[in-house]
Amino acid sequence: MYTGKCLKTFEGHSSWVRCAKLLNDNKIASCSDDKSIKIWDIETGDCIKTLLGHSGEVWSIAILYYNRIASCSSDESIRIWDVESGDCIQILDGHTEEVRCIVKYSNEFVLSGSWDETIKLWNVNSGECLTTFTGHLEEVLCVEILSHERIMSCSFDKTIKIWDVQTGDCLETLEGHTDSVNCMKFLCDERIISGSCDGKIRIWCLATNSCIQKINAHSKGINEIQVLSENQVASCSDDNTIKIWDLTSASCIYIFQSEKYRGLIDFL
């Protein structure tokens, strides 16, 4: 049952919050344009640690293991952090423009997407870049895992690409959005869902590499999508709303409206 009630507000960042992730049952981690990462106590709402080191806006974070997180920034770097000590224990350098997204591939590896139009696979312990995936014509905005063998990415070039992890080859390119594709998630049964600056949600069948459903979801660009269940997703947009969708009927079943909100939202 959705009530739209705000349960808690975490205050402390001095600029836009770009991403928030659940660290464990008691803590969340967030990152911001203020160049910091903050660790919060969920129960009290207090900031219990601030991680500093990036020289640019921190775009995204990924939860790794053993109280370690990865962060990526407009300073073109990826940093690996020990949350308990607050120390940066590894810096991954190799991208030539700002790094927009980071996702855990396994305990020892992360994937990053950059405005240099590439995706990179990294060993977080050695700092080595193992594979560079090239093929997008503009900035990469999001990377997600399909399976151990396949990943997907989306870009300002209006496409979604499916990649072979072992070879680095692009297996398929999905086209249909009329503006930059900002986000995507794996659903089930070889289906993925994407959101774009064109305000549309599209569902794709990977078996046929075709769009099987299109929803006119928002009046402005869609920034993020989160899968809630097999048939429900949430989307957030620059139109100041978060919407809950029933995919079986392609209908919006709840709207969270904010007059003050502008910009990006990330889902825990």
C-alpha positions in Angstrom: 0.0 0.0 0.0 1.5 3.3 -1.1 0.9 6.3 1.2 3.3 8.9 -0.3 4.4 9.7 3.3 8.0 10.8 3.8 9.4 8.6 6.6 12.7 10.3 7.1 14.9 13.1 5.6 18.7 12.8 5.7 20.3 16.3 5.6 24.0 17.1 5.3 25.0 17.3 1.7 25.6 20.9 0.4 24.7 20.2 -3.2 22.6 17.8 -5.3 22.5 14.2 -4.1 23.1 12.0 -7.1 22.8 8.5 -5.7 21.8 6.6 -2.5 22.3 2.9 -1.8 21.5 0.6 1.0 24.8 -0.4 2.7 23.3 -2.8 5.2 20.2 -3.1 7.5 21.3 0.0 9.5 23.2 2.3 7.1 22.8 3.9 3.7 25.5 5.6 1.6 24.9 8.7 -0.6 27.0 10.7 -3.0 26.7 14.3 -4.2 27.9 17.2 -6.3 29.6 18.5 -3.2 32.3 15.9 -4.0 31.6 13.8 -0.9 30.2 10.4 0.0 28.2 10.2 3.3 27.3 7.2 5.4 24.0 7.6 7.3 22.4 5.8 10.3 18.9 4.8 9.0 17.3 4.8 12.5 18.5 8.3 13.6 19.1 10.0 10.3 22.5 11.1 11.5 25.6 11.3 9.2 28.1 9.0 10.8 31.0 9.4 8.3 32.0 11.5 5.3 34.4 10.2 2.7 36.5 12.8 1.0 39.0 12.4 -1.9 37.3 13.1 -5.2 38.0 16.4 -6.8 34.8 16.5 -8.8 31.1 15.7 -8.4 30.5 12.1 -7.3 28.0 10.6 -9.7 27.3 7.1 -8.4 28.3 4.5 -5.9 28.3 0.7 -5.8 28.2 -1.5 -2.7 30.9 -4.1 -2.9 31.8 -6.4 0.1 33.3 -6.3 3.6 32.2 -2.7 4.1 33.7 -1.6 0.9 32.1 0.7 -1.7 33.1 2.0 -5.1 32.5 5.6 -6.3 32.8 7.3 -9.6 33.3 11.0 -10.4 33.6 13.8 -12.9 37.3 13.8 -11.9 37.6 10.8 -14.3 38.4 8.4 -11.5 36.9 5.5 -9.6 37.7 5.1 -5.9 37.4 2.1 -3.7 36.7 2.9 0.0 36.8 1.1 3.3 33.7 2.4 5.0 34.8 1.6 8.5 38.0 3.5 8.4 36.9 6.1 5.8 40.1 5.5 3.8 40.4 5.3 0.0 42.2 2.0 -0.6 42.4 2.0 -4.4 42.1 4.5 -7.3 41.2 3.2 -10.7 42.4 5.5 -13.5 41.9 5.0 -17.2 38.8 6.9 -18.4 39.5 10.1 -20.2 36.3 11.9 -19.3 34.0 11.9 -16.3 32.8 8.6 -15.1 29.0 8.6 -14.9 28.1 5.1 -13.6 29.5 2.2 -11.6 28.1 -1.2 -10.9 29.4 -4.3 -9.1 30.1 -7.2 -11.4 31.4 -9.6 -8.7 33.3 -9.3 -5.4 36.5 -8.5 -7.2 35.3 -6.6 -10.3 33.3 -3.5 -11.2 32.0 -2.0 -14.4 32.1 1.7 -15.2 30.6 3.8 -17.9 32.0 7.2 -18.9 31.4 10.3 -21.0 34.5 9.1 -23.0 31.9 6.7 -24.7 33.4 3.5 -23.2 32.6 0.9 -20.6 35.5 -0.6 -18.6 35.8 -3.8 -16.5 38.1 -3.4 -13.5 39.8 -5.5 -10.9 39.3 -3.5 -7.7 42.2 -5.2 -5.9 44.9 -4.6 -8.5 43.4 -1.5 -10.1 43.8 -3.1 -13.5 41.4 -2.4 -16.4 40.7 -5.8 -17.9 38.4 -4.9 -20.8 37.3 -1.8 -22.6 34.0 -2.0 -24.4 33.8 0.5 -27.3 30.9 1.1 -29.7 28.7 3.9 -28.3 28.8 7.1 -30.3 28.1 9.4 -27.3 28.4 9.4 -23.5 27.6 6.2 -21.6 25.0 7.0 -18.9 24.2 3.6 -17.3 25.6 0.0 -17.2 23.8 -3.0 -15.8 24.4 -6.7 -15.5 22.3 -9.2 -17.5 24.3 -12.3 -16.5 27.9 -13.4 -15.9 28.3 -13.5 -19.7 26.4 -10.4 -20.7 26.1 -6.8 -19.7 24.1 -3.9 -21.1 24.6 -0.1 -21.4 22.7 2.9 -22.6 23.8 6.3 -23.9 23.2 9.8 -25.1 23.3 8.2 -28.6 19.7 7.0 -28.0 20.7 3.3 -28.0 21.0 0.3 -25.6 23.8 -2.1 -26.3 24.3 -5.7 -25.2 27.9 -6.9 -24.7 29.8 -10.1 -24.4 31.9 -9.8 -21.2 34.5 -12.3 -22.3 35.2 -10.9 -25.8 34.2 -7.3 -25.3 32.1 -7.5 -28.5 28.7 -5.7 -28.9 26.2 -8.4 -29.5 23.1 -6.3 -30.2 22.0 -2.7 -30.4 18.4 -1.8 -29.4 17.1 1.3 -31.1 13.7 3.1 -30.7 14.1 5.9 -28.1 14.1 9.4 -29.7 16.4 11.0 -27.1 19.2 9.9 -24.7 18.5 6.6 -22.8 19.3 7.4 -19.1 18.4 4.1 -17.4 17.5 0.5 -17.8 17.0 -2.6 -15.7 16.6 -6.4 -16.2 13.1 -7.6 -15.7 12.7 -11.4 -16.2 12.1 -13.8 -19.1 14.8 -12.1 -21.3 13.1 -8.7 -21.0 14.6 -5.4 -20.1 13.0 -2.0 -19.3 14.5 1.4 -20.2 13.7 5.1 -19.6 14.7 8.0 -21.7 14.8 11.8 -22.0 11.9 11.3 -24.5 9.7 10.6 -21.5 9.0 7.1 -22.6 9.4 3.7 -20.9 10.1 0.9 -23.3 10.2 -2.9 -22.6 12.4 -4.9 -24.8 12.5 -8.7 -25.6 16.1 -9.8 -25.9 15.1 -13.0 -27.6 13.9 -11.0 -30.6 15.8 -7.7 -29.9 12.6 -5.8 -30.3 10.5 -3.3 -28.3 7.4 -5.1 -27.1 5.8 -2.3 -25.1 5.9 1.5 -24.9 4.5 3.7 -22.2 4.1 7.4 -22.4 5.3 7.8 -18.8 6.4 11.3 -18.0 6.2 14.8 -19.5 9.9 15.3 -19.1 13.0 13.1 -19.1 13.1 9.9 -17.1 16.2 9.7 -14.8 15.9 6.3 -13.2 13.8 3.1 -13.1 13.6 0.5 -10.3 12.0 -2.9 -10.5 9.7 -3.4 -7.6 8.2 -6.8 -8.6 7.7 -8.9 -11.7 4.9 -6.6 -12.9 5.6 -3.4 -11.1 8.3 -0.7 -11.6 8.9 2.8 -10.3 10.2 5.7 -12.4 11.4 9.2 -11.6 11.5 12.2 -13.8 12.4 15.9 -14.2 8.7 16.5 -14.2 8.9 16.4 -10.4 7.2 13.0 -10.0 7.9 9.4 -9.0 5.4 7.0 -10.6 4.5 3.4 -9.8 3.5 1.4 -12.9 1.6 -1.9 -13.4 3.2 -3.4 -16.5 0.4 -5.8 -17.2 -2.0 -2.9 -17.8 0.7 -0.3 -18.7 -1.1 1.9 -16.1 0.2 4.3 -13.4 -1.1 3.2 -10.1 0.5 5.8 -7.8 2.2 9.2 -8.2 4.5 10.8 -5.7 4.5 14.6 -6.5 6.9 17.2 -5.3 6.7 20.9 -6.2 10.2 21.6 -4.9 12.1 18.6 -6.5 14.1 19.1 -9.6 16.8 16.8 -11.0 17.9 13.3 -10.3 16.5 10.7 -7.9 18.1 7.4 -7.1 16.3 4.4 -5.7 17.7 2.4 -2.8 
